[in-house]
Amino acid sequence: MFEKILIANRGEIACRVIKTARRMGIRTVAVYSEADANARHVRMADEAVLIGPPAVKESYLVIDKIIAAAKQTGAQAIHPGYGFLSENEAFCHACDEAGIVFIGPPVEAIHAMGSKSEAKKIMGAAGVPLTPGYHGDEQDPAHLHQQANDIGYPVLIKAAAGGGGKGMRLVERSEDFIDLLASCKREAISSFGDDHVLVEKYITRPRHIEIQVFGDSHGNCVYLFERDCSVQRRHQKVLEEAPAPGMTAERRAAMGKAAVDAAKAVGYVGAGTVEFIANQDGSFYFMEMNTRLQVEHPVTEMITGLDLVEWQLRVASGEKLPLAQEQLQIRGHALEARIYAEDPDKGFLPSTGKLVHLAPPAEGLHVRVDTGVEEGDEISPHYDPMIAKLIVWDVNRDRALARMLQALADYRVVGVSNNIEFLSRLTACPAFSTADLDTGLIEREKAYLFPEGEAVPDEVFQVAALAELLRETERAAKAAVRDPDPRSPWHARDGWRVNATAQRALMFRHGEAEHSVNVSYLRGAYRLECNGRSVVARGELNPRGLLRVELDGMRMDATVIAAAGRRHVFVQGRAWQLAAVDPLHHSGEGGGSEGGLLAPMPGKVIALVAAEGSKVEKGAPLLILEAMKMEHTINAPAAGTVKAFRFAVGDQVGDGAELVEFEVAAAA
């Protein structure tokens, strides 16, 4: 077995590999870019080597730098993770040349499966079922058009060197073929440097089912059952599960045999995934083979009780597979949800910034969290915005679905937009919960998954108000300790009045609407009135924002995080974002509380239009943000003075970050 390995990756997969290596007594070396100098995988590894600037083409994709890091640290093997160089045959060859073990398949297998068209030729010869289509070398548009006409519409044009949903076009009519072919080829050459395409029959309501295979250098090969990855957005997986709902033993055996035949046809060694497109009638066709560990491998681990990274390390060191096919079995059901820093309501635009508050659900037998970040870390604009993979397991699918809903409800993320609410709706969606699955599920269930105009429950504003009041009391108590007369009654924030009850209003904004919570101070409690509904509220708040609430005798747990003028309220399995409104502050576009102007979205400061110390009129431009190649001007909410800018030109800012310290001019 290896004594030391280098991990040629970052983020959650690097952390995942480190965990298994540490359990096996293997030392680890991390590589990192300048942007990842303080990343979690760097903190976890035994050693770490800087390999370049943030851009992947100057760091994580530079083969020579990674080989040099392995030699410098004495690493005997390199684990490529997934993405980056994991399926790069030049990298595999460079490892061989340097005498370093590549923890993956031989270069010949990567080469054979690197081209979709070549792979399909090999699979056809091995007797693996193929989707009806044209996989030849002739690329003349007229020839491809005729092939499509012969296959029958709809057809799918696919880049032979493609992946990740790029270089694909659905053609439903013959007259559209030539234009869509040209578009597909342009995207393919831009993304992969190769415009070779193939044309296949498009399967209506297809399911995406993949088989995990494993081979060793002694000629053994097994399949570790299937995963259903049908729930996708733009050809990218969102929710995965194992085993596939509705899978019969006969169909599983047939797909498993086809996958093993595919692996043996290319002399496969290590972990690989054979992906199939499956018809609703049970027929299935080879799609491609991923010559690496998959992002969704944890669901296979959860139903088999195996560690696939350990298997990778053992096989790469020359050992035989730990188990034979007849020794493998399925237990229970597992689901994986990918937690991303993205905004589903803005077309899933990625979000960047600091993770101000990060509290995943507790891990145990039923819940697992694979992540590459911790609270205080940054979601960088340079890399994939994944926060974590949330994996749950239980004895059957219904119970696993319930576990997933509870785990998502327990997840707390503040600082970046995220898809947790969307994943909760997706898990609860009747089509998904009843396993009415196909790759178009998200599109056809849009009305359910993207509800419009959802009203905020009164309890949300009441919980937010209670948290404000409790924080005020806590601050007053801390201030009293520092005062020469700590027992003075003037320190108390209990609303005491002579022969009267103190009253005040707290204001919150959700969207464009402002909501008032009227507060009356009672002995040891508060009366909170919102939208005509009045409750007696009391509670306890801890430093992490966890709030034990009692509203008219009904108890519940909530979390309220204050960050950059926003109040992030997590209550009854939902998350709501409110802006705290200072009634003395005249807010406007990009406005926030306490004299600050907040970023309406994550972006980059590209210009400071006003000068610090300058007096401006209402509506005057102050600075310009660039987000997703669009410019957004932040204007003065009122006449006043620009006291200070919080960021410089070129700085990346998170959603809700305070951009400008602004002082509103006194009324004349």
C-alpha positions as CSV (number, residue, x, y, z in Angstrom):
1,M,0.0,0.0,0.0
2,F,1.1,3.6,-0.6
3,E,2.7,5.6,2.2
4,K,1.9,9.0,0.6
5,I,-0.4,10.2,-2.2
6,L,-1.0,13.5,-3.9
7,I,-4.5,14.7,-4.6
8,A,-4.6,16.6,-7.9
9,N,-7.9,18.4,-7.1
10,R,-9.6,20.7,-4.7
11,G,-12.9,21.2,-2.8
12,E,-15.1,18.5,-1.4
13,I,-13.6,15.6,-3.5
14,A,-10.1,16.4,-2.2
15,C,-11.4,16.4,1.4
16,R,-13.3,13.2,0.7
17,V,-10.1,11.4,-0.5
18,I,-8.1,12.8,2.4
19,K,-10.6,11.3,4.9
20,T,-10.2,7.8,3.6
21,A,-6.4,8.1,3.2
22,R,-6.1,9.2,6.8
23,R,-8.2,6.3,8.0
24,M,-5.9,3.9,6.0
25,G,-2.7,5.5,7.5
26,I,-1.7,7.1,4.2
27,R,-0.2,10.6,4.2
28,T,-1.6,13.1,1.8
29,V,-0.3,16.1,-0.2
30,A,-2.7,18.8,-1.4
31,V,-2.1,21.1,-4.3
32,Y,-3.6,24.6,-4.3
33,S,-3.9,27.8,-6.2
34,E,-3.3,31.3,-4.7
35,A,-7.1,31.6,-4.4
36,D,-7.2,28.3,-2.3
37,A,-4.3,29.1,0.1
38,N,-6.6,28.8,3.1
39,A,-9.0,26.2,1.6
40,R,-10.3,23.3,3.7
41,H,-8.5,20.7,1.7
42,V,-5.2,22.5,2.3
43,R,-5.9,22.7,6.0
44,M,-6.8,18.9,6.1
45,A,-3.8,17.5,4.2
46,D,-0.5,16.6,5.8
47,E,1.4,18.7,3.2
48,A,0.4,21.3,0.6
49,V,2.1,22.7,-2.5
50,L,1.3,26.0,-4.2
51,I,0.9,25.4,-8.0
52,G,-0.1,28.8,-9.4
53,P,-2.6,31.6,-9.8
54,P,-6.4,31.2,-9.4
55,A,-7.1,30.4,-13.0
56,V,-7.4,26.6,-13.5
57,K,-5.4,26.7,-16.8
58,E,-2.5,28.2,-14.8
59,S,-2.8,25.8,-11.8
60,Y,-5.0,22.8,-11.5
61,L,-4.7,22.0,-15.2
62,V,-1.0,22.3,-15.5
63,I,0.3,18.8,-15.7
64,D,4.0,19.7,-15.2
65,K,3.4,21.6,-11.9
66,I,1.4,18.7,-10.4
67,I,4.0,16.1,-11.4
68,A,6.7,18.3,-9.9
69,A,4.8,18.7,-6.7
70,A,4.5,14.9,-6.4
71,K,8.2,14.4,-7.0
72,Q,9.1,17.2,-4.6
73,T,7.0,15.7,-1.8
74,G,7.8,12.0,-2.5
75,A,4.2,11.1,-3.3
76,Q,4.1,7.6,-4.8
77,A,0.7,8.0,-6.4
78,I,-1.8,10.7,-7.6
79,H,-5.5,10.7,-7.1
80,P,-7.2,13.0,-9.7
81,G,-10.6,13.2,-8.1
82,Y,-13.2,14.2,-10.7
83,G,-13.1,17.1,-13.2
84,F,-9.8,18.9,-14.0
85,L,-7.3,16.2,-15.2
86,S,-9.2,13.1,-14.0
87,E,-9.9,11.9,-17.5
88,N,-6.9,13.4,-19.3
89,E,-4.9,10.8,-21.0
90,A,-1.8,13.1,-21.3
91,F,-1.8,13.4,-17.5
92,C,-2.1,9.7,-17.0
93,H,0.8,9.2,-19.5
94,A,2.8,11.8,-17.6
95,C,2.3,9.9,-14.4
96,D,3.5,6.7,-16.0
97,E,6.6,8.5,-17.5
98,A,7.4,9.9,-14.0
99,G,7.1,6.5,-12.3
100,I,4.1,7.8,-10.3
101,V,1.0,5.6,-10.0
102,F,-2.1,7.2,-11.5
103,I,-5.1,6.2,-9.3
104,G,-7.4,5.4,-12.1
105,P,-7.6,3.4,-15.3
106,P,-4.8,2.8,-17.8
107,V,-4.2,5.4,-20.4
108,E,-5.5,3.1,-23.1
109,A,-8.9,2.9,-21.4
110,I,-9.1,6.7,-21.0
111,H,-8.2,7.1,-24.7
112,A,-10.8,4.6,-25.8
113,M,-13.6,6.2,-23.9
114,G,-12.5,9.8,-24.5
115,S,-14.4,10.1,-27.8
116,K,-18.1,9.3,-27.7
117,S,-18.1,8.1,-31.3
118,E,-15.1,5.8,-30.8
119,A,-16.5,4.5,-27.6
120,K,-19.7,3.6,-29.3
121,K,-17.9,1.6,-31.9
122,I,-16.1,-0.4,-29.2
123,M,-19.3,-0.9,-27.3
124,G,-21.1,-2.1,-30.4
125,A,-18.4,-4.6,-31.1
126,A,-18.7,-5.8,-27.5
127,G,-22.5,-6.3,-27.8
128,V,-23.5,-3.4,-25.5
129,P,-26.9,-2.0,-26.6
130,L,-26.5,1.3,-28.5
131,T,-29.0,4.1,-29.2
132,P,-30.0,4.0,-32.9
133,G,-27.9,6.7,-34.5
134,Y,-24.9,7.7,-36.6
135,H,-21.5,7.4,-35.0
136,G,-19.3,7.6,-38.0
137,D,-16.4,9.9,-39.1
138,E,-18.1,11.6,-42.1
139,Q,-18.9,15.1,-40.9
140,D,-20.3,16.7,-44.1
141,P,-23.5,18.6,-43.0
142,A,-25.5,17.2,-45.9
143,H,-24.5,13.7,-45.0
144,L,-25.3,14.2,-41.3
145,H,-28.7,15.7,-42.3
146,Q,-29.5,12.7,-44.4
147,Q,-28.5,10.4,-41.5
148,A,-30.9,12.3,-39.2
149,N,-33.7,12.0,-41.7
150,D,-33.1,8.2,-41.9
151,I,-33.1,7.9,-38.1
152,G,-36.3,9.8,-37.7
153,Y,-37.0,12.9,-35.6
154,P,-36.5,14.0,-32.9
155,V,-32.8,13.5,-32.9
156,L,-30.0,14.7,-30.6
157,I,-26.8,16.1,-32.0
158,K,-23.9,15.5,-29.6
159,A,-20.3,16.6,-29.6
160,A,-18.1,13.5,-29.7
161,A,-15.7,15.0,-27.2
162,G,-18.4,16.6,-25.1
163,G,-19.5,16.4,-21.5
164,G,-21.3,18.4,-18.8
165,G,-24.3,19.1,-21.1
166,K,-22.2,21.2,-23.6
167,G,-22.3,20.6,-27.3
168,M,-25.8,19.1,-27.5
169,R,-28.8,20.2,-29.6
170,L,-32.2,18.6,-29.8
171,V,-33.6,18.7,-33.3
172,E,-37.4,18.1,-33.8
173,R,-37.8,19.0,-37.4
174,S,-35.7,18.3,-40.5
175,E,-35.8,22.0,-41.6
176,D,-34.0,23.0,-38.4
177,F,-31.2,20.5,-38.6
178,I,-28.5,22.5,-40.5
179,D,-28.8,25.6,-38.3
180,L,-28.7,23.6,-35.1
181,L,-25.8,21.5,-36.4
182,A,-23.8,24.7,-37.0
183,S,-24.6,26.0,-33.5
184,C,-23.6,22.7,-31.9
185,K,-20.3,22.6,-33.8
186,R,-19.4,26.1,-32.8
187,E,-20.0,25.3,-29.1
188,A,-18.1,22.1,-29.5
189,I,-15.0,23.7,-31.0
190,S,-15.1,26.4,-28.4
191,S,-15.5,24.1,-25.4
192,F,-13.5,21.0,-26.5
193,G,-11.4,22.1,-29.4
194,D,-13.1,19.4,-31.5
195,D,-16.3,19.9,-33.6
196,H,-16.8,16.2,-34.4
197,V,-20.4,15.2,-33.7
198,L,-22.7,12.2,-33.7
199,V,-26.4,12.0,-34.2
200,E,-28.7,9.8,-32.2
201,K,-32.4,9.1,-31.9
202,Y,-33.8,11.2,-29.1
203,I,-35.6,9.1,-26.5
204,T,-38.9,10.6,-25.3
205,R,-39.1,10.9,-21.5
206,P,-35.7,9.1,-21.0
207,R,-34.3,8.1,-17.6
208,H,-30.6,8.5,-16.9
209,I,-29.3,5.3,-15.2
210,E,-25.7,4.6,-14.6
211,I,-23.9,1.5,-13.3
212,Q,-20.8,1.7,-11.0
213,V,-18.1,-0.7,-12.2
214,F,-14.8,-1.7,-10.7
215,G,-11.9,-3.6,-12.2
216,D,-8.5,-4.7,-11.0
217,S,-5.2,-5.5,-12.7
218,H,-5.8,-9.3,-12.2
219,G,-8.7,-9.5,-14.7
220,N,-11.6,-9.2,-12.2
221,C,-14.5,-6.8,-12.8
222,V,-17.8,-6.3,-10.9
223,Y,-20.7,-3.9,-10.9
224,L,-21.8,-2.2,-7.7
225,F,-25.4,-1.7,-8.9
226,E,-27.1,1.4,-10.3
227,R,-27.8,5.0,-9.6
228,D,-30.7,7.0,-11.1
229,C,-29.6,10.4,-12.1
230,S,-32.6,11.4,-14.1
231,V,-33.3,14.7,-12.3
232,Q,-31.3,17.1,-14.2
233,R,-31.1,20.8,-15.1
234,R,-29.5,21.6,-18.5
235,H,-28.1,18.1,-18.6
236,Q,-26.4,18.5,-15.2
237,K,-27.5,16.3,-12.3
238,V,-29.3,17.8,-9.3
239,L,-30.7,14.8,-7.3
240,E,-29.3,11.3,-7.5
241,E,-30.4,8.1,-5.8
242,A,-29.6,4.4,-5.5
243,P,-31.0,2.0,-6.3
244,A,-33.1,3.2,-9.2
245,P,-36.8,3.2,-8.4
246,G,-38.7,0.4,-10.2
247,M,-35.6,-1.5,-11.2
248,T,-36.3,-5.2,-11.5
249,A,-33.7,-7.9,-10.6
250,E,-33.7,-9.0,-14.3
251,R,-33.1,-5.5,-15.7
252,R,-30.4,-4.8,-13.1
253,A,-28.6,-8.0,-14.0
254,A,-28.8,-7.1,-17.7
255,M,-27.5,-3.6,-17.2
256,G,-24.8,-4.8,-14.9
257,K,-23.6,-7.4,-17.4
258,A,-23.6,-4.8,-20.2
259,A,-21.6,-2.4,-18.0
260,V,-19.0,-5.1,-17.1
261,D,-18.8,-6.1,-20.8
262,A,-18.1,-2.4,-21.6
263,A,-15.4,-2.2,-19.0
264,K,-13.7,-5.4,-20.0
265,A,-13.8,-4.3,-23.7
266,V,-11.3,-1.6,-22.8
267,G,-9.2,-3.4,-20.2
268,Y,-10.6,-1.2,-17.4
269,V,-9.0,-1.0,-14.0
270,G,-10.3,1.1,-11.1
271,A,-13.6,2.9,-10.5
272,G,-15.7,3.8,-13.6
273,T,-19.3,4.5,-14.4
274,V,-21.1,3.3,-17.5
275,E,-24.0,5.6,-18.2
276,F,-27.2,4.4,-20.0
277,I,-30.2,6.2,-21.4
278,A,-33.3,4.1,-20.4
279,N,-36.7,4.0,-21.9
280,Q,-39.9,4.0,-19.9
281,D,-40.5,0.4,-21.3
282,G,-37.3,-0.9,-19.7
283,S,-35.1,-0.9,-22.8
284,F,-31.7,0.8,-22.3
285,Y,-28.8,2.1,-24.5
286,F,-25.1,2.9,-23.8
287,M,-24.5,6.6,-23.6
288,E,-20.9,7.0,-22.4
289,M,-18.4,5.8,-19.8
290,N,-16.8,8.1,-17.2
291,T,-13.3,6.9,-16.5
292,R,-13.2,8.3,-12.9
293,L,-15.0,8.4,-9.6
294,Q,-18.4,10.1,-10.0
295,V,-19.7,13.1,-8.0
296,E,-22.6,10.9,-6.9
297,H,-20.6,7.9,-5.7
298,P,-21.7,8.4,-2.1
299,V,-25.2,6.9,-2.7
300,T,-23.5,3.7,-3.9
301,E,-21.4,3.7,-0.8
302,M,-24.5,4.2,1.4
303,I,-26.4,1.2,0.0
304,T,-23.4,-1.2,-0.2
305,G,-21.6,-0.1,3.0
306,L,-18.3,0.1,1.0
307,D,-15.7,2.9,0.6
308,L,-15.0,3.3,-3.1
309,V,-12.0,5.5,-2.5
310,E,-10.5,2.7,-0.4
311,W,-11.2,0.3,-3.3
312,Q,-9.4,2.7,-5.7
313,L,-6.3,2.9,-3.5
314,R,-6.2,-0.9,-3.0
315,V,-6.6,-1.6,-6.7
316,A,-4.1,1.1,-7.7
317,S,-1.5,-0.5,-5.4
318,G,-1.9,-3.8,-7.1
319,E,-4.4,-5.6,-4.8
320,K,-7.3,-7.7,-6.1
321,L,-10.9,-6.5,-5.7
322,P,-12.0,-6.9,-2.0
323,L,-15.2,-8.7,-3.0
324,A,-16.6,-10.8,-5.8
325,Q,-19.9,-10.1,-7.5
326,E,-21.9,-12.6,-5.5
327,Q,-20.7,-11.0,-2.3
328,L,-22.2,-7.6,-3.1
329,Q,-25.7,-6.7,-2.0
330,I,-28.0,-3.7,-1.7
331,R,-29.3,-2.5,1.6
332,G,-31.9,0.3,1.9
333,H,-32.1,3.5,-0.2
334,A,-29.9,6.6,-0.5
335,L,-30.3,10.0,-2.0
336,E,-27.8,12.8,-2.8
337,A,-28.6,16.5,-3.2
338,R,-26.0,18.9,-4.4
339,I,-26.0,22.1,-2.3
340,Y,-24.9,24.9,-4.6
341,A,-24.2,28.6,-4.1
342,E,-26.6,29.7,-6.8
343,D,-29.9,31.5,-7.1
344,P,-32.7,29.4,-8.6
345,D,-35.0,32.5,-8.9
346,K,-32.4,34.2,-11.1
347,G,-31.9,31.3,-13.5
348,F,-29.5,29.5,-11.1
349,L,-26.9,32.2,-11.5
350,P,-23.9,31.3,-9.3
351,S,-23.3,33.3,-6.1
352,T,-20.0,34.2,-4.5
353,G,-19.0,35.5,-1.2
354,K,-18.1,34.6,2.4
355,L,-20.0,31.9,4.2
356,V,-21.0,34.1,7.1
357,H,-23.0,31.3,8.8
358,L,-22.8,27.6,7.8
359,A,-24.6,25.0,9.9
360,P,-25.2,21.6,8.1
361,P,-27.4,19.0,9.7
362,A,-25.9,16.6,12.2
363,E,-24.1,13.6,10.6
364,G,-24.8,10.0,11.6
365,L,-26.1,6.7,10.4
366,H,-28.7,8.4,8.2
367,V,-27.1,11.6,7.2
368,R,-23.7,12.4,5.5
369,V,-22.3,15.7,4.4
370,D,-19.3,15.8,2.0
371,T,-18.0,19.3,1.8
372,G,-14.9,21.4,0.9
373,V,-15.8,24.5,2.9
374,E,-16.5,25.6,6.5
375,E,-18.0,28.7,8.1
376,G,-15.9,31.7,7.2
377,D,-14.6,30.3,3.9
378,E,-15.2,32.0,0.6
379,I,-17.2,30.7,-2.4
380,S,-14.8,31.8,-5.0
381,P,-15.8,33.1,-8.5
382,H,-12.9,31.0,-9.9
383,Y,-14.3,27.5,-9.3
384,D,-17.5,25.4,-9.2
385,P,-19.8,27.0,-6.5
386,M,-20.6,23.7,-4.7
387,I,-21.1,24.1,-1.0
388,A,-21.6,20.4,-0.2
389,K,-23.2,17.1,-1.1
390,L,-26.0,16.1,1.3
391,I,-26.5,12.3,1.3
392,V,-29.2,10.5,3.3
393,W,-30.0,6.8,3.8
394,D,-32.8,4.8,5.2
395,V,-34.4,1.3,4.9
396,N,-36.6,2.3,1.9
397,R,-37.2,5.2,-0.5
398,D,-40.1,6.8,1.4
399,R,-38.2,7.0,4.6
400,A,-35.1,8.2,2.7
401,L,-37.2,11.0,1.2
402,A,-38.4,12.0,4.6
403,R,-34.8,12.0,5.8
404,M,-33.8,14.3,3.0
405,L,-36.6,16.8,3.6
406,Q,-35.6,17.0,7.3
407,A,-31.9,17.3,6.5
408,L,-32.6,20.1,4.0
409,A,-34.8,21.9,6.6
410,D,-32.0,21.7,9.1
411,Y,-29.4,23.2,6.7
412,R,-28.4,26.8,7.5
413,V,-26.4,28.9,4.9
414,V,-26.0,32.6,5.1
415,G,-23.7,34.8,3.0
416,V,-24.4,33.4,-0.5
417,S,-27.6,32.6,-2.3
418,N,-28.2,28.8,-2.4
419,N,-30.6,26.2,-3.8
420,I,-31.7,24.5,-0.5
421,E,-35.3,25.8,-0.8
422,F,-35.4,24.6,-4.4
423,L,-34.1,21.2,-3.4
424,S,-36.7,20.9,-0.7
425,R,-39.5,21.6,-3.2
426,L,-37.9,19.2,-5.7
427,T,-37.8,16.4,-3.1
428,A,-41.4,17.0,-2.1
429,C,-42.6,17.4,-5.7
430,P,-45.3,14.7,-6.3
431,A,-43.6,13.6,-9.6
432,F,-40.3,12.9,-7.8
433,S,-41.8,11.5,-4.6
434,T,-43.9,9.0,-6.7
435,A,-40.8,8.2,-8.9
436,D,-42.4,9.5,-12.1
437,L,-38.9,10.2,-13.3
438,D,-37.3,11.4,-16.6
439,T,-34.7,13.9,-17.5
440,G,-37.3,16.6,-18.2
441,L,-38.9,16.5,-14.7
442,I,-37.7,19.9,-13.6
443,E,-38.9,21.6,-16.8
444,R,-42.3,19.9,-16.7
445,E,-42.8,20.7,-13.0
446,K,-41.9,24.3,-13.2
447,A,-45.2,25.6,-11.7
448,Y,-44.6,23.5,-8.6
449,L,-40.9,24.2,-8.3
450,F,-40.9,27.9,-8.9
451,P,-44.0,29.3,-7.1
452,E,-44.8,32.9,-7.6
453,G,-45.8,35.6,-5.1
454,E,-45.4,33.4,-2.0
455,A,-46.6,35.4,1.1
456,V,-44.4,35.5,4.2
457,P,-46.1,34.0,7.3
458,D,-46.7,36.4,10.2
459,E,-44.6,34.1,12.4
460,V,-41.5,34.9,10.3
461,F,-41.7,38.6,11.2
462,Q,-42.6,37.9,14.8
463,V,-39.6,35.6,15.2
464,A,-37.3,38.2,13.6
465,A,-38.7,40.9,15.9
466,L,-38.2,38.6,19.0
467,A,-34.6,38.0,18.0
468,E,-34.0,41.8,17.6
469,L,-35.4,42.4,21.1
470,L,-33.4,39.6,22.7
471,R,-30.2,40.8,21.0
472,E,-30.9,44.4,22.3
473,T,-31.3,43.0,25.9
474,E,-28.0,41.0,25.5
475,R,-26.1,44.0,24.3
476,A,-27.4,46.1,27.1
477,A,-26.4,43.5,29.7
478,K,-22.8,43.4,28.3
479,A,-22.6,47.2,28.3
480,A,-23.8,47.2,32.0
481,V,-20.9,45.0,33.0
482,R,-18.5,47.6,31.7
483,D,-20.3,50.5,33.4
484,P,-19.1,52.0,36.7
485,D,-22.7,51.4,38.0
486,P,-23.6,48.0,36.5
487,R,-26.8,47.6,38.6
488,S,-28.3,50.9,37.4
489,P,-31.9,50.3,36.3
490,W,-31.2,52.5,33.3
491,H,-29.3,49.6,31.7
492,A,-32.4,47.4,31.6
493,R,-34.1,47.1,28.2
494,D,-37.5,46.1,29.7
495,G,-39.7,49.0,28.5
496,W,-40.4,50.2,32.0
497,R,-42.6,53.3,32.2
498,V,-44.5,55.0,35.0
499,N,-48.1,53.9,34.9
500,A,-47.8,52.9,31.2
501,T,-46.7,50.1,28.8
502,A,-43.8,50.9,26.5
503,Q,-44.5,50.5,22.8
504,R,-42.4,50.7,19.6
505,A,-42.4,49.4,16.1
506,L,-39.8,47.2,14.3
507,M,-39.7,47.4,10.5
508,F,-38.7,44.7,8.1
509,R,-38.7,44.6,4.3
510,H,-39.3,41.5,2.2
511,G,-39.0,42.2,-1.5
512,E,-40.5,45.7,-2.1
513,A,-43.0,45.5,0.8
514,E,-42.4,46.8,4.3
515,H,-43.9,45.1,7.3
516,S,-44.3,46.5,10.8
517,V,-44.2,44.6,14.0
518,N,-45.7,46.6,16.9
519,V,-44.0,45.7,20.2
520,S,-45.5,46.1,23.7
521,Y,-43.2,45.3,26.7
522,L,-44.7,42.8,29.2
523,R,-43.1,41.3,32.3
524,G,-40.7,38.7,31.0
525,A,-42.3,38.8,27.5
526,Y,-43.4,40.9,24.6
527,R,-46.7,41.4,22.8
528,L,-46.0,41.4,19.1
529,E,-48.6,42.5,16.6
530,C,-48.2,41.9,12.9
531,N,-50.9,42.3,10.2
532,G,-53.6,42.5,12.8
533,R,-52.5,39.3,14.6
534,S,-51.2,39.7,18.2
535,V,-49.2,37.1,20.1
536,V,-47.3,37.0,23.4
537,A,-43.7,36.1,22.7
538,R,-40.8,35.0,24.8
539,G,-37.6,33.1,24.1
540,E,-33.9,32.4,24.5
541,L,-31.3,33.2,21.9
542,N,-27.8,31.7,21.8
543,P,-24.7,33.2,20.1
544,R,-25.1,31.1,17.0
545,G,-28.5,32.5,16.4
546,L,-30.5,29.5,17.6
547,L,-33.7,30.8,19.0
548,R,-36.1,28.8,21.3
549,V,-39.4,30.6,20.7
550,E,-42.7,30.5,22.4
551,L,-45.6,32.3,20.7
552,D,-48.9,32.2,22.7
553,G,-47.7,29.1,24.4
554,M,-46.7,27.3,21.2
555,R,-43.0,26.4,21.2
556,M,-40.7,26.0,18.2
557,D,-37.0,26.3,17.3
558,A,-35.8,28.8,14.9
559,T,-32.5,30.4,13.8
560,V,-32.1,34.1,13.1
561,I,-28.8,35.3,11.7
562,A,-28.0,39.1,11.3
563,A,-25.7,39.9,8.5
564,A,-25.1,43.1,6.5
565,G,-28.4,44.6,7.3
566,R,-30.3,41.4,6.5
567,R,-32.1,39.0,8.9
568,H,-32.0,35.4,7.7
569,V,-34.8,33.6,9.4
570,F,-35.0,29.8,9.4
571,V,-38.3,28.6,10.9
572,Q,-40.6,25.6,10.4
573,G,-38.4,24.1,7.7
574,R,-38.2,27.2,5.6
575,A,-35.7,30.1,5.1
576,W,-36.7,33.7,4.7
577,Q,-34.5,36.8,4.1
578,L,-35.7,40.1,5.5
579,A,-34.0,43.5,5.5
580,A,-34.0,45.3,8.8
581,V,-35.4,48.8,8.2
582,D,-34.3,51.8,10.3
583,P,-37.3,54.1,10.4
584,L,-34.9,57.1,10.6
585,H,-33.0,56.0,7.5
586,H,-34.5,57.0,4.1
587,S,-33.7,54.0,2.0
588,G,-33.7,53.6,-1.8
589,E,-32.2,51.5,-4.5
590,G,-29.6,49.2,-3.1
591,G,-30.5,50.5,0.3
592,G,-30.1,48.9,3.6
593,S,-30.3,49.8,7.3
594,E,-28.0,51.7,9.5
595,G,-26.7,54.1,6.9
596,G,-25.3,51.4,4.6
597,L,-26.0,50.6,0.9
598,L,-26.1,46.9,0.2
599,A,-25.1,44.9,-2.8
600,P,-28.4,43.6,-4.5
601,M,-26.4,40.5,-5.8
602,P,-22.9,39.1,-5.8
603,G,-20.6,40.8,-8.2
604,K,-17.5,42.8,-8.9
605,V,-16.9,46.5,-8.3
606,I,-15.9,48.0,-11.6
607,A,-16.2,51.7,-10.9
608,L,-16.5,54.2,-8.0
609,V,-18.5,57.0,-9.5
610,A,-18.8,59.4,-6.6
611,A,-15.9,60.6,-4.4
612,E,-15.6,59.9,-0.6
613,G,-16.8,62.9,1.3
614,S,-18.8,64.3,-1.6
615,K,-22.4,65.5,-1.2
616,V,-24.8,64.0,-3.7
617,E,-28.5,64.3,-4.6
618,K,-31.0,61.5,-4.5
619,G,-30.6,59.1,-7.4
620,A,-26.9,60.1,-8.1
621,P,-24.8,57.1,-9.2
622,L,-22.3,56.1,-6.5
623,L,-20.7,52.9,-7.8
624,I,-21.1,50.3,-10.5
625,L,-21.3,46.5,-10.0
626,E,-20.7,43.9,-12.7
627,A,-22.5,40.6,-12.2
628,M,-22.7,37.9,-14.8
629,K,-21.4,40.3,-17.5
630,M,-24.1,42.9,-16.8
631,E,-23.6,46.3,-15.1
632,H,-25.7,47.5,-12.2
633,T,-25.5,51.0,-10.9
634,I,-26.0,51.7,-7.1
635,N,-27.6,55.1,-6.7
636,A,-28.0,57.4,-3.7
637,P,-31.2,56.6,-1.8
638,A,-31.6,60.3,-0.8
639,A,-29.6,63.5,-0.7
640,G,-26.6,63.1,1.5
641,T,-22.9,62.5,1.9
642,V,-20.7,59.6,0.8
643,K,-18.8,58.9,4.0
644,A,-16.7,55.9,2.7
645,F,-16.6,53.0,0.2
646,R,-16.2,49.6,1.7
647,F,-14.7,48.0,-1.4
648,A,-12.2,49.1,-4.1
649,V,-12.4,48.7,-7.8
650,G,-11.8,45.1,-8.7
651,D,-13.1,43.7,-5.4
652,Q,-15.6,40.8,-5.4
653,V,-18.6,41.4,-3.2
654,G,-21.2,39.0,-1.9
655,D,-25.0,39.4,-2.0
656,G,-26.0,41.8,0.8
657,A,-22.5,43.2,1.4
658,E,-22.4,46.8,2.7
659,L,-20.9,48.8,-0.2
660,V,-21.1,52.4,1.0
661,E,-21.3,54.2,4.3
662,F,-23.9,56.9,3.5
663,E,-25.2,59.7,5.6
664,V,-28.6,61.1,4.7
665,A,-28.8,64.9,4.8
666,A,-30.9,66.4,7.5
667,A,-34.3,67.6,6.5
668,A,-34.3,71.4,5.8
